Amino acid sequence: MAKHENIVVGLDIGTTKTCVIVGVVSTDGKVKIIGVGSAPSKGLKKGVVVDIEETVESIKKAVEEAERMADVRIHSVYVGIAGGHIQGHSGHGVILIKGNEVSRADIEHVTDAAQASVQVPMDREILHVIHRGFVVDGQAGIRDPLGLSGGRLEVDIHVVTGAVTSAQNIVKSLERAGLAMMRMVLQPLASSEATLTMEEKELGVVLVDIGGGTTDVAIFMEGGVRHTAVFAIGGSNFTKDIAIGLHTPLDEAERIKIKYGAAWSDLVEATEVIEVQSMGGRPTRILSRHVLADIMEPRAEEIFNLVAREIDQVGQDRVASGVVITGGGVCMPGIVDVAEKVLGLPARSGNPHDVIGLIDMVSSPIYSTGVGLILYPVRNAGNQEIQRTRKRTTLGQIRHMMKSWVKEFF
């Protein structure tokens, strides 16, 4: 196989599919996609591993496909994490500045103080500690206080935690697939790197990533993350609703959703009809496509009503850029229209950007997390993190690794 320096690999283990993206990072920070692999995923439910063997098999198939296309051997990956177990917490820290100038040590100490203000149960692990903003001697709105003069330093942080067992099962799946984990990244944070612009993050924007088993939300303001949430509702819920409402098998419901589904009934012509397979070998039926849209629209509205509750926590007037929807769910016609109707904000679909190479293969929103997992370390840690020695991660190391990841600056 060919040798490439600065190879970085993103692994998106989803409820319905596993996706592997292989990229090469140039010296100027540009990412070239050289390989893509995907495989059906049957080992997860609502974003959480429930069958190790199925998950391992899915990872292996996706990795093998990506290796063949990229002509490289994959040893380590950046992997996404989601699921209903993900929680966000706020913290605040205050310290007196040593000397009269903010040092790197001062920033670390105030971050530690803020982190200590967040009570994290023993069965949960910290995935990310994100700085919302610093205050120096009462002066707010500071992103990086390093080198500023002052006597008192404060920081507001957003802490993302996940269940220890869920993280361990992801690591165990990677180990059995012969892979080492470079880093575990919250999926909406990864997706944001591939779909949002810096201007949107500055003005305020809501990222909604609708996957197969979960819907992930990240709210950005003034260039950084201010709020995150994960709902255990996704594309599979639409499929189940269709199966129940049309009295048809799940496989047929998935086919109908992909081929004829619409999240907004106003988009469907009154004369449109669909053919539906019946249960138990009964004859197929011809139904109005409006019936299908009437089943799907309430579920779409439910998702965005949940999103609206999260937006209310920060204030709708603080997300002037509106909503960006990505993930497989955005492929449903009408989903953007429902978002605008429910949220009262402008909305658009989010496709991966800012990469070169196999652009056509990864331009769909279903690859947003995979592409973002490559862009995340490049933009937030630089090439040194990509080039670190690749060592297989053991379950005993996961707690130490996660604790070493919490110094993140946005």
Summary of the structure (lengths in Angstrom):
residues: 410
radius of gyration: 22.1
end to end distance: 36.9
largest distance: 81.8
contacts: 1529
relative contact order: 0.16
helix: 39%
strand: 30%
